[in-house]
């Protein structure tokens, strides 16, 4: 009797493994994620924060450095709109991976922003995003980024 139980578990596992493996992200999913990353960059350079915010899930969470977390698409848009003008921005995606309707993206960024009444400020750092496929779109569900530039302590 024990052998039949083990055999059933083995057969079930053999049947499930291919379906789990096939849920891996497709090349189309990865391309769509890369495209939305490029849309993020273009939106930021144009100060089109509504466009950038549209790439986040309605209940998305942004975890920026040195300020409290920002929750919800509207609050994320307001957060980015309050930042200095971004004149240069580049993301380098290092890895995209996931399964089914969830993925993560991590990489590096470099940017130049110009605070009002000041000269350009350069920054660089890294980011990680958790993406969810919602209604066919790979939206950012969680986003954290931080700077490589040391904080100036006065």
Backbone as a chain_set.jsonl record, in Angstrom:
{"seq": "XXXXXXXXXXXXXXXXXXXXXXXXXXXXXXXXXXXXXXXXXXXXXXXXXXXXXXXXXXXXXXXXXXXXXXXXXXXXXXXXXXXXXXXXXXXXXXXXXXXXXXXXXXXXXXXXXXXXXXXXXXXXXXXXXXXXXXXXXXXXXXXXXXXXXXXXXX", "coords": {"N": [[0.809, -1.196, 0.0], [1.957, 1.257, 0.782], [3.74, 1.686, -1.27], [2.069, 2.281, -3.473], [1.056, 4.767, -2.708], [3.382, 6.346, -2.682], [4.046, 6.088, -5.349], [1.866, 7.408, -6.534], [2.328, 10.054, -5.644], [4.783, 10.506, -6.9], [4.051, 10.303, -9.647], [2.231, 12.43, -9.803], [3.976, 14.572, -9.246], [5.669, 14.416, -11.484], [3.872, 15.066, -13.473], [3.206, 17.692, -12.772], [5.591, 19.215, -12.813], [6.361, 19.956, -15.533], [4.334, 21.877, -16.08], [4.82, 23.849, -14.199], [7.385, 24.648, -14.917], [6.83, 25.679, -17.451], [5.618, 28.049, -16.864], [7.496, 29.969, -16.636], [8.944, 33.198, -17.349], [8.246, 34.508, -20.556], [9.957, 35.32, -23.655], [8.59, 37.416, -24.787], [7.349, 38.52, -22.533], [9.608, 39.423, -21.125], [10.568, 41.294, -22.989], [8.441, 43.116, -22.955], [8.625, 44.067, -20.348], [11.15, 45.3, -20.446], [10.518, 47.29, -22.294], [8.681, 48.852, -20.834], [10.389, 49.807, -18.907], [12.0, 51.477, -20.445], [10.033, 53.306, -21.201], [9.559, 54.457, -18.713], [11.988, 55.855, -18.327], [11.894, 57.672, -20.498], [9.553, 59.097, -19.839], [10.336, 60.283, -17.408], [12.448, 61.975, -18.245], [10.981, 63.754, -19.728], [9.518, 64.944, -17.816], [7.018, 63.918, -17.453], [5.167, 62.901, -15.322], [2.733, 61.704, -14.86], [2.619, 59.815, -16.851], [4.782, 58.187, -16.075], [3.843, 57.343, -13.554], [1.683, 55.818, -14.383], [2.798, 53.414, -14.959], [2.945, 52.017, -12.673], [1.328, 49.771, -10.396], [-2.013, 50.295, -9.237], [-2.085, 50.079, -6.493], [0.581, 50.301, -5.936], [3.854, 50.453, -4.371], [6.372, 52.652, -3.489], [9.689, 52.844, -2.508], [11.644, 55.092, -1.708], [14.926, 56.587, -1.159], [15.77, 58.144, 1.968], [13.283, 59.255, 2.604], [9.863, 58.719, 3.749], [8.011, 55.708, 2.822], [6.072, 55.585, -0.208], [2.79, 55.265, -1.119], [0.539, 54.01, -3.464], [-0.661, 54.892, -6.727], [-1.316, 57.615, -7.342], [-0.034, 59.033, -5.27], [2.586, 58.301, -5.785], [2.986, 59.536, -8.252], [2.805, 62.238, -7.41], [5.012, 62.322, -5.685], [7.241, 61.974, -7.453], [6.824, 64.21, -9.069], [7.504, 66.229, -7.372], [10.21, 66.269, -7.324], [13.494, 67.526, -8.351], [14.164, 68.812, -11.699], [14.9, 66.373, -14.123], [17.524, 65.93, -16.194], [19.069, 64.106, -17.467], [19.048, 60.634, -17.743], [19.586, 57.228, -17.214], [18.937, 53.785, -17.287], [20.254, 50.655, -16.498], [19.355, 47.546, -17.045], [20.0, 44.718, -15.253], [19.062, 42.208, -14.666], [16.214, 40.245, -15.315], [13.671, 38.312, -14.105], [11.297, 35.764, -13.349], [8.061, 34.267, -12.782], [5.12, 33.066, -14.092], [2.716, 35.431, -13.346], [4.295, 37.226, -11.988], [7.256, 39.092, -11.521], [10.713, 40.061, -11.202], [12.889, 42.857, -11.424], [16.123, 44.066, -11.658], [18.725, 46.489, -11.451], [20.95, 49.125, -12.484], [21.258, 52.717, -12.182], [21.847, 55.969, -13.578], [21.886, 59.48, -13.258], [21.208, 62.939, -13.938], [20.183, 65.733, -12.25], [18.612, 68.904, -11.786], [18.292, 70.981, -9.271], [16.075, 73.671, -8.43], [17.451, 76.861, -8.834], [20.056, 76.005, -8.501], [23.095, 74.307, -9.488], [23.689, 71.507, -11.78], [23.219, 68.199, -10.465], [24.728, 65.145, -10.07], [23.89, 61.688, -9.896], [23.987, 58.232, -9.008], [23.14, 54.774, -8.801], [21.358, 51.907, -7.613], [18.548, 49.728, -8.304], [15.596, 47.849, -7.518], [12.791, 46.149, -8.633], [9.549, 44.832, -8.155], [7.392, 43.288, -10.238], [4.049, 42.935, -11.408], [1.875, 41.148, -13.504], [-0.831, 42.611, -14.719], [-3.941, 42.67, -16.069], [-2.727, 42.128, -18.534], [-0.54, 43.846, -18.598], [2.755, 44.597, -17.489], [3.078, 45.814, -14.585], [4.607, 47.959, -12.131], [4.869, 46.873, -8.936], [6.22, 46.985, -6.487], [8.874, 49.107, -5.662], [12.146, 49.902, -5.156], [14.878, 52.008, -4.636], [18.265, 53.154, -4.417], [21.046, 55.312, -3.674], [24.45, 55.481, -4.822], [25.992, 57.532, -4.099], [27.539, 59.101, -1.42], [25.839, 60.381, 1.482], [25.762, 63.8, 2.345], [26.838, 65.047, 5.268], [26.17, 67.62, 7.359]], "CA": [[0.0, 0.0, 0.0], [2.821, 2.418, 0.828], [4.33, 1.869, -2.59], [1.081, 2.94, -4.329], [1.007, 6.177, -2.294], [4.608, 6.983, -3.17], [3.922, 6.113, -6.801], [0.919, 8.483, -6.866], [3.022, 11.326, -5.434], [5.781, 10.618, -7.964], [3.346, 10.576, -10.906], [1.712, 13.79, -9.688], [5.114, 15.483, -9.372], [6.118, 14.377, -12.871], [2.879, 15.788, -14.26], [3.186, 19.115, -12.409], [6.845, 19.901, -13.103], [6.342, 20.677, -16.812], [3.458, 23.051, -16.048], [5.505, 24.874, -13.412], [8.484, 25.141, -15.735], [6.314, 26.445, -18.583], [5.142, 29.342, -16.395], [8.643, 30.883, -16.668], [8.699, 34.353, -18.207], [8.538, 34.328, -21.98], [10.746, 36.401, -24.251], [7.666, 38.543, -24.953], [7.208, 39.154, -21.219], [10.842, 40.151, -20.847], [10.601, 42.457, -23.882], [7.452, 44.079, -22.464], [9.19, 44.676, -19.142], [12.204, 46.217, -20.906], [9.854, 48.434, -22.941], [8.131, 49.754, -19.811], [11.531, 50.469, -18.284], [12.361, 52.575, -21.346], [8.961, 54.296, -21.073], [9.823, 55.145, -17.454], [13.088, 56.788, -18.579], [11.401, 58.731, -21.384], [8.615, 59.903, -19.072], [11.08, 61.085, -16.43], [13.161, 63.026, -18.959], [9.984, 64.727, -20.192], [8.769, 65.37, -16.621], [5.645, 63.436, -17.61], [5.05, 62.018, -14.159], [1.5, 60.91, -15.007], [3.025, 58.661, -17.674], [5.598, 57.321, -15.22], [2.974, 56.744, -12.529], [0.806, 54.82, -15.014], [3.542, 52.152, -15.032], [2.828, 51.408, -11.348], [0.019, 49.24, -10.014], [-2.804, 51.271, -8.485], [-1.672, 49.943, -5.088], [2.033, 50.198, -5.925], [4.59, 51.04, -3.255], [7.687, 53.158, -3.83], [10.54, 52.939, -1.321], [12.781, 55.933, -2.068], [15.855, 56.839, -0.051], [15.713, 59.333, 2.819], [11.913, 59.719, 2.847], [8.967, 57.586, 4.003], [7.485, 55.013, 1.651], [5.005, 56.256, -0.933], [1.845, 54.202, -1.455], [-0.534, 54.331, -4.399], [-0.238, 55.521, -7.986], [-1.412, 59.082, -7.273], [1.024, 59.527, -4.378], [3.857, 58.088, -6.494], [3.079, 60.624, -9.224], [3.098, 63.474, -6.669], [6.394, 62.234, -5.193], [8.178, 62.248, -8.536], [6.601, 65.58, -9.535], [8.143, 67.155, -6.421], [11.668, 66.163, -7.452], [14.091, 68.462, -9.31], [14.14, 68.437, -13.118], [15.855, 65.345, -14.545], [17.977, 66.248, -17.551], [19.717, 62.931, -18.038], [18.704, 59.442, -16.971], [19.815, 55.946, -17.886], [18.801, 52.566, -16.501], [20.831, 49.442, -17.074], [18.717, 46.372, -16.458], [20.979, 43.637, -15.085], [18.395, 40.906, -14.63], [14.756, 40.125, -15.257], [13.305, 36.918, -13.912], [9.987, 35.63, -12.738], [7.283, 33.069, -13.031], [3.698, 33.376, -14.159], [2.372, 36.85, -13.425], [5.142, 38.024, -11.099], [8.643, 39.157, -11.992], [11.53, 41.092, -10.583], [13.848, 43.525, -12.292], [17.104, 44.838, -10.901], [19.74, 47.088, -12.291], [21.593, 50.339, -12.009], [20.82, 53.945, -12.833], [22.634, 57.193, -13.438], [21.037, 60.606, -13.626], [21.579, 64.31, -13.609], [19.013, 66.563, -11.981], [18.98, 70.285, -11.493], [17.396, 71.643, -8.319], [15.821, 75.077, -8.741], [18.417, 77.793, -8.286], [21.349, 75.354, -8.246], [23.698, 73.654, -10.643], [23.364, 70.094, -11.948], [23.657, 67.224, -9.471], [24.786, 63.791, -10.638], [23.639, 60.599, -8.954], [23.967, 56.883, -9.571], [22.795, 53.801, -7.781], [20.743, 50.649, -8.029], [17.117, 49.6, -8.054], [14.954, 46.549, -7.694], [11.344, 46.276, -8.769], [8.706, 43.644, -8.272], [6.36, 43.56, -11.236], [2.915, 42.011, -11.517], [1.168, 41.249, -14.776], [-2.211, 42.952, -14.402], [-4.657, 42.958, -17.323], [-1.807, 42.031, -19.654], [0.569, 44.799, -18.489], [3.722, 44.356, -16.413], [3.098, 47.018, -13.759], [5.511, 47.947, -10.987], [4.133, 46.696, -7.692], [7.113, 47.476, -5.439], [10.03, 49.729, -6.29], [13.103, 50.47, -4.195], [16.132, 52.43, -5.245], [19.14, 53.902, -3.52], [22.162, 55.997, -4.311], [25.833, 55.14, -4.498], [26.641, 58.76, -3.675], [27.407, 59.247, 0.03], [25.093, 61.533, 1.996], [26.582, 64.88, 2.889], [26.419, 65.332, 6.646], [26.677, 68.942, 7.756]], "C": [[0.85, 1.256, 0.0], [3.385, 2.728, -0.55], [3.363, 2.602, -3.522], [0.985, 4.419, -3.98], [2.213, 6.95, -2.806], [4.543, 7.114, -4.688], [2.979, 7.235, -7.237], [1.583, 9.851, -6.719], [4.044, 11.549, -6.546], [5.125, 10.971, -9.292], [2.803, 12.002, -10.908], [2.836, 14.81, -9.867], [5.598, 15.548, -10.815], [5.143, 15.156, -13.762], [2.909, 17.289, -13.992], [4.45, 19.856, -12.826], [6.817, 20.594, -14.467], [5.451, 21.921, -16.779], [4.077, 24.173, -15.227], [6.618, 25.483, -14.253], [7.969, 26.008, -16.876], [5.794, 27.811, -18.158], [6.266, 30.372, -16.352], [8.331, 32.046, -17.608], [9.073, 34.045, -19.651], [9.428, 35.465, -22.465], [9.873, 37.629, -24.479], [7.455, 39.273, -23.633], [8.441, 39.997, -20.909], [10.941, 41.402, -21.721], [9.617, 43.526, -23.419], [7.959, 44.797, -21.222], [10.282, 45.668, -19.523], [11.59, 47.469, -21.546], [9.276, 49.392, -21.901], [9.243, 50.453, -19.038], [11.965, 51.656, -19.141], [11.302, 53.682, -21.305], [9.139, 55.108, -19.795], [10.89, 56.219, -17.666], [12.602, 57.965, -19.432], [10.44, 59.66, -20.648], [9.319, 60.806, -18.08], [11.81, 62.234, -17.113], [12.212, 64.134, -19.424], [9.198, 65.344, -19.036], [7.293, 65.026, -16.756], [5.393, 62.396, -16.516], [3.754, 61.222, -14.159], [1.806, 59.649, -15.82], [3.838, 57.672, -16.845], [4.713, 56.603, -14.203], [2.055, 55.678, -13.118], [1.483, 53.463, -15.141], [3.513, 51.393, -13.711], [1.429, 50.841, -11.164], [-0.704, 50.309, -9.198], [-2.4, 51.259, -7.014], [-0.158, 49.802, -4.951], [2.659, 50.898, -4.726], [5.989, 51.402, -3.754], [8.464, 53.344, -2.533], [11.784, 53.755, -1.67], [13.702, 56.151, -0.879], [15.521, 58.134, 0.687], [14.331, 59.927, 3.038], [11.03, 58.505, 3.138], [8.468, 56.946, 2.703], [6.291, 55.777, 1.083], [4.076, 55.17, -1.452], [0.75, 54.715, -2.377], [-0.039, 55.14, -5.58], [-0.261, 57.046, -7.908], [-0.307, 59.669, -6.403], [2.399, 59.361, -5.027], [4.053, 59.197, -7.525], [3.455, 61.93, -8.523], [4.536, 63.472, -6.151], [7.381, 62.598, -6.294], [8.04, 63.682, -9.044], [7.279, 66.603, -8.62], [9.664, 67.149, -6.534], [12.198, 67.196, -8.447], [14.033, 67.908, -10.732], [15.257, 67.432, -13.428], [16.24, 65.637, -15.989], [18.64, 65.06, -18.24], [19.381, 61.745, -17.139], [18.966, 58.213, -17.81], [19.636, 54.83, -16.871], [19.543, 51.468, -17.239], [20.217, 48.259, -16.35], [19.736, 45.248, -16.432], [20.318, 42.267, -15.146], [16.888, 41.098, -14.582], [14.476, 38.645, -15.092], [11.933, 36.876, -13.261], [9.313, 34.351, -13.151], [5.815, 33.451, -13.053], [3.459, 34.864, -14.295], [3.142, 37.711, -12.432], [6.586, 37.943, -11.588], [9.402, 40.153, -11.141], [12.517, 41.609, -11.617], [14.844, 44.202, -11.372], [18.155, 45.356, -11.854], [20.325, 48.316, -11.648], [21.025, 51.541, -12.751], [21.896, 55.006, -12.678], [21.745, 58.329, -13.912], [21.718, 61.914, -13.294], [20.272, 65.053, -13.378], [19.498, 67.943, -11.573], [17.951, 70.889, -10.549], [17.238, 73.125, -8.686], [16.854, 75.963, -8.053], [19.789, 77.2, -8.007], [21.874, 74.756, -9.541], [23.311, 72.188, -10.704], [23.969, 69.224, -10.844], [23.616, 65.851, -10.135], [24.559, 62.773, -9.528], [23.723, 59.29, -9.714], [23.646, 55.927, -8.438], [22.195, 52.555, -8.384], [19.277, 50.632, -7.644], [16.707, 48.134, -8.14], [13.453, 46.789, -7.703], [10.714, 44.889, -8.731], [7.578, 44.046, -9.201], [5.277, 42.497, -11.152], [2.256, 42.228, -12.87], [-0.312, 41.412, -14.449], [-2.886, 43.372, -15.702], [-3.703, 43.031, -18.514], [-0.621, 42.987, -19.612], [1.454, 44.446, -17.303], [3.898, 45.644, -15.614], [4.037, 46.844, -12.57], [4.668, 47.899, -9.719], [4.917, 47.237, -6.503], [8.379, 47.968, -6.117], [10.906, 50.333, -5.204], [14.36, 50.851, -4.961], [16.958, 53.17, -4.21], [20.38, 54.346, -4.269], [23.502, 55.405, -3.888], [26.579, 56.346, -3.929], [26.448, 58.922, -2.172], [26.583, 60.49, 0.396], [26.084, 62.549, 2.533], [26.032, 65.196, 4.272], [27.028, 66.671, 7.056], [26.584, 69.125, 9.244]], "O": [[0.526, 2.223, -0.691], [3.492, 3.889, -0.944], [3.793, 3.463, -4.288], [0.844, 5.25, -4.878], [2.082, 8.069, -3.302], [4.94, 8.137, -5.245], [3.264, 7.939, -8.206], [1.416, 10.715, -7.58], [4.157, 12.655, -7.074], [5.605, 11.861, -9.994], [2.908, 12.703, -11.914], [2.659, 15.807, -10.568], [5.906, 16.631, -11.313], [5.564, 15.829, -14.703], [2.66, 18.08, -14.903], [4.373, 21.036, -13.166], [7.228, 21.752, -14.547], [5.792, 22.928, -17.399], [3.87, 25.345, -15.541], [6.773, 26.704, -14.292], [8.621, 26.989, -17.234], [5.548, 28.66, -19.015], [6.011, 31.54, -16.058], [7.549, 31.899, -18.549], [10.088, 33.404, -19.924], [9.625, 36.455, -21.759], [10.353, 38.759, -24.377], [7.389, 40.502, -23.607], [8.326, 41.146, -20.483], [11.355, 42.458, -21.242], [9.925, 44.716, -23.482], [7.746, 45.999, -21.063], [10.331, 46.769, -18.974], [12.092, 48.577, -21.355], [9.368, 50.609, -22.063], [9.058, 51.574, -18.565], [12.265, 52.725, -18.611], [11.64, 54.865, -21.367], [8.897, 56.315, -19.789], [10.719, 57.36, -17.237], [12.875, 59.121, -19.111], [10.505, 60.878, -20.815], [8.944, 61.968, -17.922], [11.792, 63.358, -16.61], [12.595, 65.301, -19.503], [8.314, 66.171, -19.255], [6.427, 65.738, -16.248], [5.407, 61.189, -16.758], [3.678, 60.17, -13.524], [1.313, 58.563, -15.515], [3.609, 56.464, -16.908], [4.829, 55.391, -14.019], [1.686, 54.731, -12.423], [0.815, 52.463, -15.404], [3.994, 50.263, -13.629], [0.46, 51.368, -11.71], [-0.066, 51.132, -8.542], [-2.374, 52.305, -6.364], [0.33, 49.248, -3.967], [2.075, 51.812, -4.144], [6.688, 50.585, -4.353], [7.959, 53.931, -1.576], [12.853, 53.191, -1.903], [13.313, 55.929, 0.268], [15.046, 59.098, 0.087], [14.22, 61.012, 3.609], [11.404, 57.379, 2.809], [8.499, 57.559, 1.636], [5.601, 56.51, 1.793], [4.516, 54.255, -2.148], [0.115, 55.732, -2.099], [0.873, 55.959, -5.461], [0.677, 57.701, -8.361], [0.291, 60.685, -6.757], [3.28, 60.2, -4.833], [5.151, 59.737, -7.659], [4.333, 62.652, -8.996], [5.204, 64.506, -6.174], [8.259, 63.437, -6.092], [9.036, 64.304, -9.412], [7.59, 67.714, -9.049], [10.33, 67.959, -5.89], [11.448, 67.689, -9.29], [13.874, 66.706, -10.942], [16.409, 67.626, -13.039], [15.403, 65.597, -16.89], [18.752, 65.029, -19.465], [19.427, 61.854, -15.913], [18.605, 58.167, -18.987], [20.119, 54.915, -15.741], [19.464, 51.368, -18.464], [20.522, 48.001, -15.186], [20.276, 44.869, -17.472], [20.914, 41.293, -15.607], [16.37, 41.986, -13.905], [14.986, 37.82, -15.851], [11.479, 37.866, -12.687], [9.908, 33.477, -13.781], [5.324, 34.093, -12.125], [3.935, 35.494, -15.24], [2.695, 38.801, -12.074], [7.069, 36.891, -12.005], [8.811, 40.981, -10.449], [12.918, 40.904, -12.543], [14.449, 44.849, -10.402], [18.44, 44.767, -12.897], [20.216, 48.528, -10.441], [20.399, 51.406, -13.802], [22.734, 54.95, -11.778], [20.953, 58.171, -14.841], [22.654, 61.985, -12.497], [19.366, 65.006, -14.21], [20.615, 68.126, -11.091], [16.86, 71.266, -10.976], [18.171, 73.747, -9.194], [17.102, 75.837, -6.854], [20.606, 77.833, -7.339], [21.176, 74.71, -10.554], [22.674, 71.676, -9.784], [25.071, 69.478, -10.359], [22.594, 65.45, -10.691], [24.975, 62.965, -8.385], [23.547, 59.258, -10.932], [23.857, 56.237, -7.265], [22.488, 52.194, -9.524], [18.822, 51.396, -6.792], [17.385, 47.308, -8.75], [12.921, 47.538, -6.883], [11.285, 43.912, -9.215], [6.891, 45.039, -8.963], [5.542, 41.329, -10.868], [2.103, 43.363, -13.321], [-0.963, 40.484, -13.969], [-2.451, 44.32, -16.356], [-3.849, 43.884, -19.39], [0.228, 42.945, -20.503], [0.966, 44.046, -16.247], [4.76, 46.465, -15.927], [4.235, 45.737, -12.07], [3.853, 48.786, -9.469], [4.348, 47.872, -5.615], [8.895, 47.327, -7.032], [10.456, 51.176, -4.427], [14.837, 50.108, -5.819], [16.427, 53.737, -3.255], [20.714, 53.833, -5.337], [23.669, 54.906, -2.776], [27.657, 56.205, -3.352], [25.315, 58.886, -1.692], [26.631, 61.509, -0.293], [27.114, 62.193, 3.105], [24.869, 65.575, 4.407], [28.248, 66.827, 7.093], [26.963, 70.175, 9.762]]}, "num_chains": 1, "name": "protein.A"}
